[in-house]
Amino acid sequence: MSEKPAGLRVLTLNVLAPFFADWPRRRAVLVDGLRELRPDVVALQEVAGGGDVDEAVGLLGPDYHLVPHPGRSADGVGAVLGSRWPVRTVGVVDLHVTPRTAALPWSAAVVVEVAASPPLGPVLIAHHKPAWQYDAEYERELQAVRTARYIEELVAERRSEPLDPDRPDTEPHVVLLGDSDATPDAASLRFWTGRQSLAGVSVCYQDCWTAVHRAEPGHTFSPDNPLVRAGQMPLDRGRRIDYVLVRCGPHGATLDVLDCRRVFAEPVDGVWASDHFGVLADLRLPPHPPGTWVDAP
């Protein structure tokens, strides 16, 4: 059993639609792995649902509160956010920003408030799914700005009604995760991580992988995985396109990244779970709130 520290364990994973590559065996690997990892919050992409099929329940079990993305592809594939704690859906951001984004009916950002256990308390979780095409970075830029603006509106509302009256300056916790289909040097990810502005907007989110691994490439879509070579993008040379990001206030991230690692990155008895590797991050409250001083040791 994977040791799970106090705090918040989050996972994002594109499971690869269940019409490819021996789904029954892949599903068994996913179920066992998810049971072992025990994420508190999990964002799944390319999961089947609708009608009599609810693959997210089959993968995660009955202990999760599930919030699906609106819209599914014609084959029933979409995205789902799951939480062990009660959730309240705050809003949905439609990310169909140009005609080209119609290729993904479930392109959206679903934002929920997770009632995490004390001392962490409520956390806003944004499951963001932009355009997937190689040549759609323009759309991903527009989509990033649209989601970021919405989140900033929510943060401003929460600042006006602080959860802690003794610390009205404390920033709300926001975690954004999902399959972004963009590499760290792409404009949309540079925007998310505070390295450039877009459309007159600037935000900053801590990239959990970089916080732990610095310059390691950490590819989550890699030709080392035979499902990539067998799939629709057989010439892909390897990219990091799946992320867990923590929003920063003026003094930095509101949550500390205890650990971040790739999961489902090796075969189990010769079976690869998906063509993507998942990203798992363990988050906790920092030693003291950003923006405050404590006595030096």
C-alpha positions as YAML, in Angstrom:
chain: A
units: angstrom
residues:
- id: 1
  name: MET
  ca: [0.00, 0.00, 0.00]
- id: 2
  name: SER
  ca: [1.36, 3.41, -0.97]
- id: 3
  name: GLU
  ca: [1.93, 5.57, 2.12]
- id: 4
  name: LYS
  ca: [-0.39, 8.54, 2.02]
- id: 5
  name: PRO
  ca: [0.63, 11.61, 4.05]
- id: 6
  name: ALA
  ca: [-1.78, 14.01, 5.71]
- id: 7
  name: GLY
  ca: [-2.95, 16.71, 3.35]
- id: 8
  name: LEU
  ca: [-4.33, 16.36, -0.16]
- id: 9
  name: ARG
  ca: [-3.35, 13.70, -2.69]
- id: 10
  name: VAL
  ca: [-4.42, 14.54, -6.25]
- id: 11
  name: LEU
  ca: [-4.09, 12.58, -9.47]
- id: 12
  name: THR
  ca: [-4.70, 13.33, -13.11]
- id: 13
  name: LEU
  ca: [-4.82, 10.52, -15.65]
- id: 14
  name: ASN
  ca: [-5.93, 10.14, -19.25]
- id: 15
  name: VAL
  ca: [-7.05, 6.50, -19.23]
- id: 16
  name: LEU
  ca: [-7.29, 6.07, -23.05]
- id: 17
  name: ALA
  ca: [-10.80, 5.40, -24.32]
- id: 18
  name: PRO
  ca: [-11.89, 1.80, -23.71]
- id: 19
  name: PHE
  ca: [-12.06, 0.87, -27.38]
- id: 20
  name: PHE
  ca: [-8.33, 0.34, -27.78]
- id: 21
  name: ALA
  ca: [-5.53, -1.92, -26.63]
- id: 22
  name: ASP
  ca: [-7.20, -4.72, -24.67]
- id: 23
  name: TRP
  ca: [-9.38, -2.66, -22.34]
- id: 24
  name: PRO
  ca: [-10.32, -5.52, -19.94]
- id: 25
  name: ARG
  ca: [-6.68, -6.09, -19.01]
- id: 26
  name: ARG
  ca: [-5.87, -2.38, -18.93]
- id: 27
  name: ARG
  ca: [-8.92, -1.76, -16.75]
- id: 28
  name: ALA
  ca: [-7.75, -4.35, -14.22]
- id: 29
  name: VAL
  ca: [-4.36, -2.60, -13.97]
- id: 30
  name: LEU
  ca: [-6.05, 0.77, -13.51]
- id: 31
  name: VAL
  ca: [-8.43, -0.49, -10.83]
- id: 32
  name: ASP
  ca: [-5.63, -2.10, -8.82]
- id: 33
  name: GLY
  ca: [-3.38, 0.93, -9.18]
- id: 34
  name: LEU
  ca: [-6.06, 3.41, -8.18]
- id: 35
  name: ARG
  ca: [-6.93, 1.35, -5.12]
- id: 36
  name: GLU
  ca: [-3.30, 1.36, -4.06]
- id: 37
  name: LEU
  ca: [-2.68, 5.07, -4.69]
- id: 38
  name: ARG
  ca: [-5.89, 6.20, -2.93]
- id: 39
  name: PRO
  ca: [-6.03, 9.75, -4.33]
- id: 40
  name: ASP
  ca: [-8.33, 12.16, -2.53]
- id: 41
  name: VAL
  ca: [-9.12, 13.93, -5.79]
- id: 42
  name: VAL
  ca: [-8.73, 12.35, -9.22]
- id: 43
  name: ALA
  ca: [-9.29, 13.82, -12.68]
- id: 44
  name: LEU
  ca: [-9.92, 11.22, -15.37]
- id: 45
  name: GLN
  ca: [-9.97, 11.95, -19.09]
- id: 46
  name: GLU
  ca: [-11.17, 9.69, -21.92]
- id: 47
  name: VAL
  ca: [-13.45, 7.75, -19.61]
- id: 48
  name: ALA
  ca: [-16.64, 6.19, -20.97]
- id: 49
  name: GLY
  ca: [-20.03, 7.07, -19.55]
- id: 50
  name: GLY
  ca: [-23.64, 7.76, -20.40]
- id: 51
  name: GLY
  ca: [-26.54, 5.36, -20.65]
- id: 52
  name: ASP
  ca: [-25.91, 2.15, -18.72]
- id: 53
  name: VAL
  ca: [-22.14, 2.69, -18.72]
- id: 54
  name: ASP
  ca: [-20.36, 4.56, -15.94]
- id: 55
  name: GLU
  ca: [-16.74, 3.57, -16.24]
- id: 56
  name: ALA
  ca: [-15.60, 6.09, -13.61]
- id: 57
  name: VAL
  ca: [-17.55, 4.24, -10.93]
- id: 58
  name: GLY
  ca: [-16.02, 0.98, -12.11]
- id: 59
  name: LEU
  ca: [-12.52, 2.40, -11.94]
- id: 60
  name: LEU
  ca: [-12.79, 4.35, -8.69]
- id: 61
  name: GLY
  ca: [-15.34, 2.39, -6.70]
- id: 62
  name: PRO
  ca: [-18.32, 3.68, -4.71]
- id: 63
  name: ASP
  ca: [-16.39, 5.93, -2.31]
- id: 64
  name: TYR
  ca: [-15.99, 8.88, -4.68]
- id: 65
  name: HIS
  ca: [-18.30, 11.78, -5.40]
- id: 66
  name: LEU
  ca: [-18.23, 12.18, -9.20]
- id: 67
  name: VAL
  ca: [-18.62, 15.33, -11.27]
- id: 68
  name: PRO
  ca: [-18.56, 14.71, -15.04]
- id: 69
  name: HIS
  ca: [-17.68, 17.23, -17.70]
- id: 70
  name: PRO
  ca: [-20.67, 18.36, -19.74]
- id: 71
  name: GLY
  ca: [-20.81, 16.80, -23.17]
- id: 72
  name: ARG
  ca: [-19.37, 13.56, -24.47]
- id: 73
  name: SER
  ca: [-18.05, 12.37, -27.77]
- id: 74
  name: ALA
  ca: [-20.36, 10.31, -29.97]
- id: 75
  name: ASP
  ca: [-18.84, 7.14, -28.51]
- id: 76
  name: GLY
  ca: [-19.69, 8.22, -24.94]
- id: 77
  name: VAL
  ca: [-16.17, 9.27, -23.96]
- id: 78
  name: GLY
  ca: [-15.63, 12.29, -21.73]
- id: 79
  name: ALA
  ca: [-14.00, 13.41, -18.49]
- id: 80
  name: VAL
  ca: [-14.87, 13.01, -14.81]
- id: 81
  name: LEU
  ca: [-13.61, 14.51, -11.57]
- id: 82
  name: GLY
  ca: [-13.81, 12.35, -8.45]
- id: 83
  name: SER
  ca: [-13.40, 13.30, -4.77]
- id: 84
  name: ARG
  ca: [-13.38, 11.26, -1.59]
- id: 85
  name: TRP
  ca: [-14.75, 14.29, 0.23]
- id: 86
  name: PRO
  ca: [-18.11, 15.95, -0.46]
- id: 87
  name: VAL
  ca: [-18.04, 18.36, -3.37]
- id: 88
  name: ARG
  ca: [-20.05, 21.32, -4.53]
- id: 89
  name: THR
  ca: [-19.99, 22.18, -8.21]
- id: 90
  name: VAL
  ca: [-19.15, 25.87, -8.42]
- id: 91
  name: GLY
  ca: [-19.30, 26.30, -12.16]
- id: 92
  name: VAL
  ca: [-18.43, 25.11, -15.64]
- id: 93
  name: VAL
  ca: [-16.37, 27.07, -18.15]
- id: 94
  name: ASP
  ca: [-17.22, 26.30, -21.77]
- id: 95
  name: LEU
  ca: [-13.96, 26.07, -23.70]
- id: 96
  name: HIS
  ca: [-15.39, 25.94, -27.21]
- id: 97
  name: VAL
  ca: [-13.62, 29.13, -28.22]
- id: 98
  name: THR
  ca: [-13.27, 28.54, -31.99]
- id: 99
  name: PRO
  ca: [-14.89, 26.16, -34.50]
- id: 100
  name: ARG
  ca: [-11.88, 23.86, -34.28]
- id: 101
  name: THR
  ca: [-12.63, 23.07, -30.62]
- id: 102
  name: ALA
  ca: [-15.84, 21.32, -31.67]
- id: 103
  name: ALA
  ca: [-13.64, 18.26, -32.25]
- id: 104
  name: LEU
  ca: [-13.76, 17.72, -28.48]
- id: 105
  name: PRO
  ca: [-17.36, 18.05, -27.23]
- id: 106
  name: TRP
  ca: [-16.24, 17.78, -23.60]
- id: 107
  name: SER
  ca: [-13.71, 20.61, -23.78]
- id: 108
  name: ALA
  ca: [-14.46, 22.53, -20.59]
- id: 109
  name: ALA
  ca: [-13.19, 23.42, -17.16]
- id: 110
  name: VAL
  ca: [-15.27, 22.05, -14.31]
- id: 111
  name: VAL
  ca: [-14.66, 23.85, -11.02]
- id: 112
  name: VAL
  ca: [-15.74, 22.31, -7.73]
- id: 113
  name: GLU
  ca: [-15.22, 23.08, -4.07]
- id: 114
  name: VAL
  ca: [-13.93, 20.07, -2.17]
- id: 115
  name: ALA
  ca: [-14.68, 19.90, 1.55]
- id: 116
  name: ALA
  ca: [-11.23, 18.66, 2.55]
- id: 117
  name: SER
  ca: [-10.61, 17.57, 6.12]
- id: 118
  name: PRO
  ca: [-9.22, 20.10, 8.64]
- id: 119
  name: PRO
  ca: [-6.84, 21.76, 8.92]
- id: 120
  name: LEU
  ca: [-6.84, 22.08, 5.14]
- id: 121
  name: GLY
  ca: [-10.47, 23.03, 4.71]
- id: 122
  name: PRO
  ca: [-12.21, 23.93, 1.42]
- id: 123
  name: VAL
  ca: [-10.16, 23.68, -1.78]
- id: 124
  name: LEU
  ca: [-11.21, 24.80, -5.25]
- id: 125
  name: ILE
  ca: [-10.39, 22.14, -7.85]
- id: 126
  name: ALA
  ca: [-10.44, 22.99, -11.56]
- id: 127
  name: HIS
  ca: [-10.45, 20.10, -14.03]
- id: 128
  name: HIS
  ca: [-9.31, 21.86, -17.20]
- id: 129
  name: LYS
  ca: [-9.48, 20.14, -20.60]
- id: 130
  name: PRO
  ca: [-8.39, 22.28, -23.55]
- id: 131
  name: ALA
  ca: [-7.96, 21.43, -27.24]
- id: 132
  name: TRP
  ca: [-5.84, 18.40, -28.06]
- id: 133
  name: GLN
  ca: [-4.54, 19.01, -31.59]
- id: 134
  name: TYR
  ca: [-0.83, 19.63, -32.11]
- id: 135
  name: ASP
  ca: [-1.57, 22.85, -33.99]
- id: 136
  name: ALA
  ca: [-4.20, 24.24, -31.61]
- id: 137
  name: GLU
  ca: [-2.02, 26.27, -29.24]
- id: 138
  name: TYR
  ca: [-3.96, 29.41, -30.19]
- id: 139
  name: GLU
  ca: [-7.12, 27.75, -28.87]
- id: 140
  name: ARG
  ca: [-5.31, 26.56, -25.74]
- id: 141
  name: GLU
  ca: [-4.20, 30.14, -25.07]
- id: 142
  name: LEU
  ca: [-7.78, 31.41, -25.34]
- id: 143
  name: GLN
  ca: [-9.00, 28.54, -23.16]
- id: 144
  name: ALA
  ca: [-6.37, 29.14, -20.48]
- id: 145
  name: VAL
  ca: [-7.32, 32.80, -20.23]
- id: 146
  name: ARG
  ca: [-11.01, 31.98, -20.05]
- id: 147
  name: THR
  ca: [-10.55, 29.49, -17.22]
- id: 148
  name: ALA
  ca: [-8.08, 31.69, -15.36]
- id: 149
  name: ARG
  ca: [-10.41, 34.67, -15.45]
- id: 150
  name: TYR
  ca: [-13.23, 32.59, -14.03]
- id: 151
  name: ILE
  ca: [-11.04, 31.25, -11.22]
- id: 152
  name: GLU
  ca: [-9.84, 34.76, -10.35]
- id: 153
  name: GLU
  ca: [-13.46, 35.88, -10.04]
- id: 154
  name: LEU
  ca: [-14.08, 33.03, -7.60]
- id: 155
  name: VAL
  ca: [-10.95, 33.89, -5.62]
- id: 156
  name: ALA
  ca: [-12.03, 37.54, -5.37]
- id: 157
  name: GLU
  ca: [-15.42, 36.44, -4.01]
- id: 158
  name: ARG
  ca: [-13.76, 34.28, -1.38]
- id: 159
  name: ARG
  ca: [-11.41, 37.05, -0.37]
- id: 160
  name: SER
  ca: [-14.45, 39.25, 0.32]
- id: 161
  name: GLU
  ca: [-15.81, 36.58, 2.70]
- id: 162
  name: PRO
  ca: [-12.66, 35.09, 4.30]
- id: 163
  name: LEU
  ca: [-12.93, 31.67, 5.90]
- id: 164
  name: ASP
  ca: [-10.62, 32.76, 8.71]
- id: 165
  name: PRO
  ca: [-11.64, 36.14, 10.22]
- id: 166
  name: ASP
  ca: [-8.26, 36.33, 11.93]
- id: 167
  name: ARG
  ca: [-6.46, 36.08, 8.58]
- id: 168
  name: PRO
  ca: [-8.53, 37.99, 6.01]
- id: 169
  name: ASP
  ca: [-5.47, 38.18, 3.74]
- id: 170
  name: THR
  ca: [-5.18, 34.39, 3.39]
- id: 171
  name: GLU
  ca: [-5.49, 33.25, -0.22]
- id: 172
  name: PRO
  ca: [-8.01, 30.50, -1.07]
- id: 173
  name: HIS
  ca: [-6.49, 27.19, -2.14]
- id: 174
  name: VAL
  ca: [-6.89, 26.38, -5.85]
- id: 175
  name: VAL
  ca: [-5.59, 23.28, -7.63]
- id: 176
  name: LEU
  ca: [-5.83, 23.03, -11.41]
- id: 177
  name: LEU
  ca: [-5.20, 19.67, -13.06]
- id: 178
  name: GLY
  ca: [-5.78, 17.68, -16.19]
- id: 179
  name: ASP
  ca: [-4.50, 16.71, -19.61]
- id: 180
  name: SER
  ca: [-3.44, 20.06, -21.06]
- id: 181
  name: ASP
  ca: [-2.02, 18.73, -24.35]
- id: 182
  name: ALA
  ca: [0.69, 21.39, -24.17]
- id: 183
  name: THR
  ca: [4.34, 21.21, -23.21]
- id: 184
  name: PRO
  ca: [5.88, 23.41, -20.46]
- id: 185
  name: ASP
  ca: [7.35, 25.81, -23.02]
- id: 186
  name: ALA
  ca: [4.02, 26.37, -24.80]
- id: 187
  name: ALA
  ca: [2.38, 29.76, -24.35]
- id: 188
  name: SER
  ca: [-0.62, 28.34, -22.49]
- id: 189
  name: LEU
  ca: [1.59, 26.64, -19.90]
- id: 190
  name: ARG
  ca: [3.92, 29.61, -19.69]
- id: 191
  name: PHE
  ca: [0.80, 31.63, -18.90]
- id: 192
  name: TRP
  ca: [-0.38, 29.22, -16.21]
- id: 193
  name: THR
  ca: [3.03, 29.17, -14.54]
- id: 194
  name: GLY
  ca: [3.46, 32.94, -14.50]
- id: 195
  name: ARG
  ca: [6.13, 33.25, -17.17]
- id: 196
  name: GLN
  ca: [4.07, 35.34, -19.57]
- id: 197
  name: SER
  ca: [0.77, 37.15, -19.79]
- id: 198
  name: LEU
  ca: [-1.97, 36.59, -22.35]
- id: 199
  name: ALA
  ca: [-4.73, 38.98, -23.43]
- id: 200
  name: GLY
  ca: [-3.83, 41.40, -20.65]
- id: 201
  name: VAL
  ca: [-4.18, 38.72, -17.97]
- id: 202
  name: SER
  ca: [-1.48, 37.25, -15.75]
- id: 203
  name: VAL
  ca: [-1.66, 34.51, -13.14]
- id: 204
  name: CYS
  ca: [0.86, 32.19, -11.52]
- id: 205
  name: TYR
  ca: [0.49, 28.54, -10.63]
- id: 206
  name: GLN
  ca: [3.16, 26.26, -9.17]
- id: 207
  name: ASP
  ca: [3.88, 23.30, -11.45]
- id: 208
  name: CYS
  ca: [4.07, 20.41, -8.98]
- id: 209
  name: TRP
  ca: [6.37, 18.33, -11.18]
- id: 210
  name: THR
  ca: [8.88, 21.16, -11.54]
- id: 211
  name: ALA
  ca: [8.70, 21.94, -7.82]
- id: 212
  name: VAL
  ca: [10.05, 18.46, -7.06]
- id: 213
  name: HIS
  ca: [12.04, 17.46, -10.15]
- id: 214
  name: ARG
  ca: [13.30, 20.81, -11.49]
- id: 215
  name: ALA
  ca: [14.50, 20.34, -15.08]
- id: 216
  name: GLU
  ca: [13.72, 16.63, -15.46]
- id: 217
  name: PRO
  ca: [11.54, 16.25, -18.57]
- id: 218
  name: GLY
  ca: [8.95, 13.98, -16.93]
- id: 219
  name: HIS
  ca: [7.23, 13.01, -20.18]
- id: 220
  name: THR
  ca: [3.69, 11.77, -19.66]
- id: 221
  name: PHE
  ca: [3.16, 10.88, -23.32]
- id: 222
  name: SER
  ca: [6.19, 8.92, -24.42]
- id: 223
  name: PRO
  ca: [7.28, 6.58, -27.23]
- id: 224
  name: ASP
  ca: [8.72, 4.39, -24.46]
- id: 225
  name: ASN
  ca: [5.10, 3.36, -24.02]
- id: 226
  name: PRO
  ca: [4.13, 1.00, -26.87]
- id: 227
  name: LEU
  ca: [0.54, 2.29, -26.76]
- id: 228
  name: VAL
  ca: [1.85, 5.64, -28.00]
- id: 229
  name: ARG
  ca: [3.68, 4.01, -30.90]
- id: 230
  name: ALA
  ca: [0.57, 1.97, -31.73]
- id: 231
  name: GLY
  ca: [-1.79, 4.93, -31.49]
- id: 232
  name: GLN
  ca: [-2.88, 7.84, -33.64]
- id: 233
  name: MET
  ca: [0.31, 9.85, -32.92]
- id: 234
  name: PRO
  ca: [2.98, 7.22, -33.68]
- id: 235
  name: LEU
  ca: [5.74, 9.75, -34.40]
- id: 236
  name: ASP
  ca: [5.46, 11.60, -31.08]
- id: 237
  name: ARG
  ca: [8.96, 12.01, -29.60]
- id: 238
  name: GLY
  ca: [7.76, 12.41, -26.03]
- id: 239
  name: ARG
  ca: [6.07, 15.30, -24.21]
- id: 240
  name: ARG
  ca: [4.99, 16.33, -20.73]
- id: 241
  name: ILE
  ca: [1.37, 17.33, -21.22]
- id: 242
  name: ASP
  ca: [-0.40, 16.29, -17.98]
- id: 243
  name: TYR
  ca: [-0.22, 18.59, -14.96]
- id: 244
  name: VAL
  ca: [-1.10, 19.32, -11.37]
- id: 245
  name: LEU
  ca: [-0.81, 23.07, -10.69]
- id: 246
  name: VAL
  ca: [-1.29, 25.00, -7.43]
- id: 247
  name: ARG
  ca: [-2.38, 28.63, -7.59]
- id: 248
  name: CYS
  ca: [-0.03, 31.25, -6.17]
- id: 249
  name: GLY
  ca: [-1.01, 34.40, -4.34]
- id: 250
  name: PRO
  ca: [1.30, 37.44, -4.19]
- id: 251
  name: HIS
  ca: [3.73, 35.56, -1.94]
- id: 252
  name: GLY
  ca: [3.69, 32.19, -3.71]
- id: 253
  name: ALA
  ca: [1.80, 28.92, -3.69]
- id: 254
  name: THR
  ca: [-0.72, 28.42, -0.90]
- id: 255
  name: LEU
  ca: [0.04, 24.68, -0.70]
- id: 256
  name: ASP
  ca: [3.41, 22.99, -0.37]
- id: 257
  name: VAL
  ca: [4.29, 20.18, -2.80]
- id: 258
  name: LEU
  ca: [5.46, 17.30, -0.62]
- id: 259
  name: ASP
  ca: [5.90, 14.92, -3.56]
- id: 260
  name: CYS
  ca: [5.02, 14.60, -7.23]
- id: 261
  name: ARG
  ca: [5.59, 11.59, -9.42]
- id: 262
  name: ARG
  ca: [4.44, 9.81, -12.54]
- id: 263
  name: VAL
  ca: [2.20, 6.78, -12.01]
- id: 264
  name: PHE
  ca: [1.10, 3.98, -14.35]
- id: 265
  name: ALA
  ca: [4.46, 4.59, -16.03]
- id: 266
  name: GLU
  ca: [5.48, 0.92, -16.19]
- id: 267
  name: PRO
  ca: [3.71, -2.19, -17.48]
- id: 268
  name: VAL
  ca: [2.14, -4.67, -15.07]
- id: 269
  name: ASP
  ca: [2.65, -8.23, -16.28]
- id: 270
  name: GLY
  ca: [3.22, -6.79, -19.74]
- id: 271
  name: VAL
  ca: [0.10, -4.59, -19.68]
- id: 272
  name: TRP
  ca: [0.34, -0.79, -20.00]
- id: 273
  name: ALA
  ca: [-2.59, 0.96, -18.32]
- id: 274
  name: SER
  ca: [-2.88, 3.80, -20.85]
- id: 275
  name: ASP
  ca: [-0.98, 5.71, -23.50]
- id: 276
  name: HIS
  ca: [-0.57, 8.50, -20.91]
- id: 277
  name: PHE
  ca: [1.27, 8.29, -17.62]
- id: 278
  name: GLY
  ca: [-0.58, 9.79, -14.69]
- id: 279
  name: VAL
  ca: [0.69, 12.59, -12.43]
- id: 280
  name: LEU
  ca: [0.23, 12.19, -8.68]
- id: 281
  name: ALA
  ca: [0.96, 15.03, -6.24]
- id: 282
  name: ASP
  ca: [0.87, 15.14, -2.45]
- id: 283
  name: LEU
  ca: [0.06, 18.61, -1.16]
- id: 284
  name: ARG
  ca: [0.02, 20.03, 2.36]
- id: 285
  name: LEU
  ca: [-0.22, 23.33, 4.16]
- id: 286
  name: PRO
  ca: [3.10, 25.22, 4.23]
- id: 287
  name: PRO
  ca: [5.02, 25.57, 7.51]
- id: 288
  name: HIS
  ca: [3.51, 29.05, 7.86]
- id: 289
  name: PRO
  ca: [1.18, 31.04, 5.56]
- id: 290
  name: PRO
  ca: [2.88, 32.84, 2.66]
- id: 291
  name: GLY
  ca: [3.04, 36.53, 3.35]
- id: 292
  name: THR
  ca: [3.88, 36.10, 7.05]
- id: 293
  name: TRP
  ca: [7.09, 36.00, 9.05]
- id: 294
  name: VAL
  ca: [8.11, 33.59, 11.81]
- id: 295
  name: ASP
  ca: [11.09, 33.60, 14.12]
- id: 296
  name: ALA
  ca: [14.16, 32.24, 12.38]
- id: 297
  name: PRO
  ca: [15.66, 29.09, 13.94]
...
